[in-house]
Amino acid sequence: MISRYSRPELAALWDDAYRFELWLAIELAVCEAMEHAGTVPVGTAAKVRDAAQGKLNPQRILEIEQKTRHDVIAFLTHVEELAGEPARWLHLGMTSSDVLDTALALQTTRALDRIMSGVIGLANALADKAREHAKTPMIGRSHGIHAEPITAGLTFARWNAEVVRASSRIVRARHAISVGKIAGAVGVYGNLDPAIETEALAKLGLEPETVATQIVARDRHADVFNALAMLGTAIEQIALGVRHWQRTEVGEAEEGFGAGQKGSSAMPHKKNPILSENLTGLARLLRGYAQAGMEDVALWHERDISHSSVERVAMPDATILADFMLARCTSLVQGLVVHPARMRANLERFGGLFFSEAVLLALVKTGLARQTAYEMVQRSALAAISEAAKEGLTGAKPGRFRELLGNDPEISSRLDAKALDALFDLDHHLRFAPQILDRALGRAP
């Protein structure tokens, strides 16, 4: 992943130096297990560790690989250069994927641990905004059109709930990927022993693959890619909401705009939702990696390497991107500038038209057929909208919908002025908002 979208701590997990140190740790864990089993002379692992740990030269390994065209052989050759004779006891009965897949599991689980920390930070930021705006009314929209009132707090709580669900998928994916294998060329321990694998992997914090081939099953990796893709989509959901709010015609919230920041090279007045648009684009990449991960699951027989090149790019990139997106989205949410007055103005823009359902239901309760009642209320609603359009108003005249309802003899004969007024009650409409908020925020990632 390019440095523009990387954070150092996560990216470091995929450095060559870190990867080679993990390979050494795996080889040493197996060597120690073999010492306990009497297969390898006691003290071998300690000698190799003293000679090689912290002294591996990634450039030298890559140089050797140019000749061997095999990364694990190049690594073992370099360890032999450092440790000498004791290194001959490494890799007994093992195949390259015993090292590669076990190391990939360690890198991925550690990356997911960091990502989970970021998920918790984002969920907390959303929860804070939800509480801050628990009573901030705004218009809810369906199909991009004014629907009925909600609160801004409920929108933040909805995003929080989706992020929490994403965290659950990451936890499950971490469990799925927390396996390794020290089972040999096709997974049957032909020159090994399951007890060696169990002991070595336990030292590394992993479980053995249930039924290995030459590799760990790739549906486990697909779980990780899919979990990260769903996390990215949850972030995109937030980004899309902010992008809508920041539209000039809406203006209900906007990304923080720092001193000295510029929005456009041509137009000095511009403040663009660049963070949200960036997150929208990066979410597409995560979904792309998920597709690639799915393609890697089905492999020939006991293994081919069509998955390998994909994972060398996709797993580092996907985890690094997810980490970056979480940090950026958390900063976006924390710095978001909300405009409650504009939310209220947009809410009231059409003069209470959003109470149309309440009027409809009240008419039904008087004994009127639902479709008849619907047509009666719609008649007044469309008239209010039409009048506003003809007069060039940005919304219906305040109270015009209520006035038209009261002037309709079919409606007024069933609902008097007091009954109609009671239906135009915002507090009543939002009376369950605190309960919904409590239900959402009572769940932790």
C-alpha positions in Angstrom: 0.0 0.0 0.0 1.3 3.5 -0.9 2.4 5.6 2.0 -0.4 8.1 1.5 -2.9 5.5 2.8 -0.7 3.8 5.4 -0.1 4.2 9.1 3.4 3.2 10.3 2.4 0.7 13.1 0.2 -1.4 10.9 2.4 -1.2 7.8 5.4 -2.4 9.9 3.6 -5.8 10.4 4.1 -6.4 6.7 7.8 -5.3 6.4 10.3 -7.8 5.1 12.3 -7.5 8.4 9.2 -8.3 10.5 8.2 -11.2 8.3 11.6 -12.8 8.3 11.8 -12.5 12.1 8.4 -14.4 12.3 9.8 -17.1 10.0 12.7 -17.5 12.4 10.4 -17.6 15.4 8.3 -20.4 13.7 11.4 -22.4 12.8 12.7 -22.1 16.4 9.4 -23.1 17.9 9.3 -26.2 15.8 13.0 -26.9 16.6 12.3 -26.6 20.3 9.4 -29.0 20.0 11.6 -31.5 18.2 14.2 -31.1 21.0 11.6 -32.1 23.5 10.7 -35.1 21.3 14.3 -36.1 21.0 14.4 -35.5 17.3 16.9 -32.7 17.4 19.9 -32.2 19.8 19.0 -30.2 22.9 20.2 -26.7 22.7 20.0 -26.4 18.9 17.3 -23.7 19.0 19.1 -21.6 21.5 22.3 -21.7 19.4 20.4 -20.6 16.3 18.5 -17.9 18.2 21.7 -16.4 19.6 23.3 -16.3 16.2 20.4 -15.1 14.1 17.6 -13.4 16.1 17.6 -9.7 15.5 20.5 -10.1 13.0 18.7 -11.1 9.9 19.5 -9.0 6.9 16.4 -8.7 4.6 18.5 -7.4 1.7 20.8 -10.4 1.9 17.8 -12.8 1.8 16.4 -11.0 -1.2 19.8 -11.2 -2.9 19.9 -14.9 -2.3 16.4 -15.3 -3.6 17.4 -13.7 -6.9 19.5 -16.9 -7.4 17.3 -19.6 -5.7 14.0 -18.1 -7.0 12.5 -19.4 -3.7 12.0 -17.2 -0.7 12.0 -19.8 2.1 15.2 -21.4 0.8 16.8 -18.0 0.5 15.8 -17.4 4.2 17.2 -20.7 5.4 20.4 -20.2 3.5 20.9 -16.9 5.2 20.2 -18.4 8.6 22.8 -21.0 7.9 25.2 -18.2 7.0 24.6 -16.7 10.5 24.3 -19.8 12.6 26.4 -22.4 10.9 26.1 -26.1 11.7 23.2 -26.0 14.1 21.0 -24.5 11.4 21.0 -27.8 9.5 18.4 -29.0 12.1 15.9 -26.4 11.0 12.9 -27.2 8.7 13.0 -30.9 9.3 10.1 -32.5 7.5 8.5 -29.2 6.8 7.4 -27.5 3.6 7.6 -23.9 2.8 3.9 -23.3 3.5 4.3 -24.5 7.0 6.3 -21.4 7.6 4.5 -19.0 5.2 0.9 -19.8 6.3 1.8 -19.8 9.9 3.5 -16.5 9.6 0.6 -15.1 7.6 -1.7 -16.1 10.4 0.4 -14.3 12.9 0.7 -11.1 10.8 -3.1 -11.1 10.1 -4.2 -11.7 13.7 -1.9 -8.9 14.9 -3.2 -6.6 12.2 -6.8 -7.4 13.1 -6.0 -6.7 16.8 -4.9 -3.2 15.8 -7.9 -2.8 13.6 -10.2 -3.8 16.4 -8.7 -1.0 18.5 -9.5 1.4 15.7 -13.1 0.0 15.4 -13.6 0.7 19.1 -12.4 4.2 18.7 -14.8 4.9 15.8 -17.7 3.3 17.6 -17.0 5.5 20.7 -16.8 8.6 18.5 -20.1 7.8 17.0 -21.7 7.1 20.4 -20.5 10.5 21.6 -22.1 12.3 18.7 -25.3 10.3 19.1 -25.6 11.4 22.7 -24.6 15.0 21.9 -27.4 15.2 19.3 -29.9 12.9 20.9 -32.6 15.6 20.9 -31.5 17.4 17.7 -34.5 17.0 15.3 -34.0 16.6 11.6 -35.9 15.4 8.6 -35.6 11.7 7.8 -35.3 10.9 4.1 -36.3 8.0 1.9 -35.3 8.0 -1.8 -33.6 11.3 -1.1 -37.0 12.9 -0.4 -38.3 14.3 2.9 -40.1 11.5 4.8 -40.7 11.9 8.6 -38.7 13.4 11.4 -35.9 11.7 13.2 -33.1 13.0 15.3 -29.5 13.5 14.3 -28.5 11.3 17.3 -30.4 8.4 15.8 -28.4 8.7 12.6 -25.1 8.5 14.6 -26.5 5.7 16.6 -27.4 3.8 13.4 -23.9 4.2 12.2 -22.5 3.1 15.5 -24.6 -0.1 15.4 -23.3 -0.9 12.0 -19.8 -0.4 13.1 -20.4 -2.7 16.1 -21.7 -5.4 13.8 -18.6 -5.0 11.7 -16.5 -5.5 14.8 -18.3 -8.8 15.5 -17.4 -10.0 12.0 -13.7 -9.1 12.6 -13.7 -11.0 15.8 -15.0 -14.1 14.1 -12.6 -13.7 11.2 -9.7 -13.4 13.7 -10.7 -16.7 15.2 -11.0 -18.3 11.8 -7.5 -17.2 10.8 -5.8 -18.0 14.1 -4.5 -21.3 12.7 -1.2 -22.5 11.4 0.2 -25.8 10.1 3.4 -27.8 10.6 2.1 -30.8 8.7 4.5 -31.2 5.8 4.1 -31.3 2.0 0.5 -32.4 1.8 -0.6 -32.1 5.4 -0.3 -35.8 6.5 2.8 -35.4 8.7 4.7 -37.8 6.5 8.0 -36.7 8.1 6.6 -35.0 11.1 4.3 -35.7 14.1 1.1 -33.9 15.0 2.4 -33.5 18.5 5.3 -31.4 17.2 2.8 -29.1 15.4 0.6 -28.8 18.4 3.4 -27.8 20.7 5.0 -25.4 18.3 1.8 -23.6 17.3 0.8 -23.3 21.0 3.9 -21.3 21.6 2.9 -19.0 18.8 -0.7 -18.6 20.0 -2.2 -20.6 17.1 -4.3 -23.8 16.7 -3.5 -26.5 14.0 -5.5 -26.4 10.8 -8.3 -29.0 11.1 -7.5 -30.8 7.8 -4.5 -29.2 6.1 -3.2 -29.8 2.6 0.0 -28.2 1.7 -1.6 -25.0 3.0 -4.1 -23.7 5.4 -7.6 -23.6 3.9 -8.3 -20.3 2.1 -11.9 -19.9 3.2 -10.3 -18.6 6.4 -8.5 -15.8 4.6 -11.7 -15.0 2.7 -13.4 -14.5 6.0 -10.9 -11.8 6.8 -11.2 -10.1 3.5 -15.0 -10.1 3.7 -15.0 -8.8 7.3 -12.7 -6.0 6.3 -14.9 -5.2 3.2 -18.0 -5.0 5.5 -16.1 -2.7 7.8 -15.2 -0.5 4.8 -18.8 -0.5 3.7 -19.9 0.6 7.2 -17.4 3.5 7.0 -18.7 4.3 3.5 -22.2 4.5 5.0 -21.0 7.3 7.3 -19.1 9.0 4.5 -22.2 9.0 2.2 -24.2 10.6 5.0 -21.7 13.3 5.5 -21.4 14.0 1.8 -25.2 14.5 1.6 -25.3 16.7 4.7 -22.5 18.9 3.3 -24.3 19.6 0.0 -24.9 23.3 -0.4 -28.7 22.9 -0.7 -28.7 20.8 2.5 -26.0 22.2 4.7 -26.9 20.2 7.8 -23.3 19.3 8.7 -19.8 19.6 7.2 -16.4 18.2 7.6 -14.0 20.2 9.8 -12.1 22.8 7.8 -8.7 23.7 9.3 -6.9 27.0 9.3 -5.1 27.4 6.0 -7.0 24.6 4.3 -8.0 25.1 0.7 -11.0 23.6 -1.0 -10.3 24.3 -4.6 -7.4 25.5 -6.7 -9.8 27.6 -8.8 -12.6 28.6 -6.4 -11.7 30.2 -3.1 -15.2 29.8 -1.7 -15.1 25.9 -1.9 -15.2 23.6 1.2 -15.5 20.1 -0.2 -16.2 16.8 1.6 -12.8 15.4 0.6 -12.4 13.1 3.6 -15.7 11.4 3.0 -15.2 11.1 -0.7 -11.8 9.6 -0.1 -13.3 7.0 2.3 -15.9 6.1 -0.3 -13.2 5.3 -2.8 -11.1 3.3 -0.4 -14.2 1.2 0.5 -14.3 0.1 -3.1 -10.8 -1.2 -2.8 -11.7 -3.3 0.3 -14.6 -4.8 -1.6 -12.3 -5.6 -4.4 -9.9 -7.5 -2.1 -12.9 -9.4 -0.8 -13.7 -10.6 -4.3 -10.0 -11.6 -4.8 -10.1 -13.5 -1.5 -13.1 -15.5 -2.6 -11.4 -16.4 -5.8 -8.5 -17.8 -3.8 -10.6 -20.4 -1.9 -10.9 -23.1 -4.6 -7.4 -24.5 -5.5 -6.3 -27.6 -7.4 -6.0 -30.7 -5.3 -3.7 -30.3 -2.3 -2.6 -26.8 -3.5 -1.5 -24.6 -6.3 0.0 -21.2 -6.0 -2.6 -19.1 -7.8 -3.6 -17.6 -4.4 -0.1 -16.6 -3.4 0.4 -13.6 -5.6 -3.0 -12.3 -4.6 -2.4 -12.5 -0.9 1.1 -11.0 -1.0 -0.7 -7.8 -2.3 -4.2 -8.1 -0.9 -3.7 -9.0 2.7 -1.2 -6.2 3.5 -3.1 -3.7 1.5 -6.5 -4.6 2.9 -5.4 -4.5 6.6 -3.4 -1.3 6.1 -6.3 0.4 4.3 -8.8 -0.7 7.0 -6.5 0.7 9.7 -6.1 4.0 7.8 -9.8 4.3 7.0 -10.7 3.8 10.7 -8.3 6.5 11.8 -9.6 8.9 9.1 -13.2 8.2 9.7 -12.8 8.6 13.5 -11.2 12.0 12.9 -13.9 12.9 10.5 -16.7 12.1 13.0 -14.9 13.8 15.9 -14.3 17.0 13.9 -17.7 17.0 12.2 -19.5 20.4 12.4 -23.2 19.9 12.9 -25.7 22.7 12.2 -28.8 22.0 14.3 -30.5 25.3 13.1 -30.2 24.2 9.5 -31.5 20.8 10.4 -34.5 22.5 12.0 -35.0 24.8 9.0 -35.0 21.8 6.6 -37.3 20.0 8.8 -39.8 22.8 8.7 -39.3 23.6 5.1 -42.6 22.0 3.9 -44.8 23.2 6.7 -45.5 20.0 8.5 -46.1 17.8 5.5 -44.3 15.0 7.3 -47.4 14.7 9.6 -49.4 13.3 6.7 -49.2 9.7 8.0 -50.5 10.8 11.4 -53.5 12.5 9.7 -54.1 9.4 7.6 -54.1 7.1 10.6 -56.5 9.4 12.5 -58.9 9.4 9.6 -58.8 5.6 9.4 -59.6 5.4 13.1 -62.8 7.4 12.4 -64.0 4.5 10.3 -62.8 5.7 6.9 -61.3 3.2 4.4 -57.6 3.5 4.3 -57.2 4.2 0.6 -60.0 6.8 0.8 -58.3 8.5 3.7 -55.0 8.3 1.8 -56.4 10.1 -1.2 -57.9 12.8 1.0 -54.7 13.6 2.8 -52.7 13.4 -0.4 -55.0 15.9 -2.0 -54.1 18.6 0.6 -50.4 17.6 0.6 -49.9 17.9 -3.1 -51.8 21.1 -3.2 -49.5 22.7 -0.7 -46.4 21.5 -2.7 -47.9 22.7 -5.9 -48.7 26.2 -4.5 -45.1 26.5 -3.3 -43.7 25.5 -6.7 -45.9 28.0 -8.5 -44.8 30.8 -6.2 -41.1 29.9 -6.4 -40.9 29.1 -2.7 -38.2 26.8 -1.3 -41.0 25.0 0.6 -44.6 25.1 1.5 -45.9 28.2 3.3 -45.8 27.6 7.1 -49.0 26.0 8.2 -50.4 25.8 4.7 -50.8 22.0 4.8 -52.6 22.2 8.1 -54.8 25.0 6.7 -55.7 23.0 3.6 -56.6 20.0 5.8 -58.9 22.1 7.9 -60.5 23.6 4.9 -61.4 20.2 3.4 -65.0 19.5 4.4 -64.5 15.7 4.1 -61.6 15.9 6.6 -63.0 18.6 8.9 -66.2 16.6 9.3 -64.2 13.8 10.9 -61.3 15.7 12.6 -62.0 19.1 14.2 -59.4 21.8 14.6 -58.3 20.5 18.0 -57.9 17.0 16.8 -55.9 18.2 13.8 -53.6 20.3 15.9 -52.8 17.4 18.2 -51.6 15.4 15.2 -48.9 18.1 14.4 -46.9 17.2 17.5 -43.1 16.7 16.9 -42.4 15.6 20.5 -45.0 12.9 20.2 -43.6 11.7 16.9 -40.1 11.4 18.4 -41.1 10.0 21.8 -39.4 6.7 21.3 -36.1 8.2 20.0 -34.4 8.0 23.5 -35.4 4.3 23.8 -33.9 3.5 20.4 -30.7 5.4 21.3 -30.4 3.5 24.5 -30.9 0.2 22.7 -28.1 1.0 20.2 -25.6 2.5 22.6 -26.1 -0.2 25.2 -24.1 -2.6 23.0 -20.3 -2.3 22.9 -17.9 -3.5 20.2 
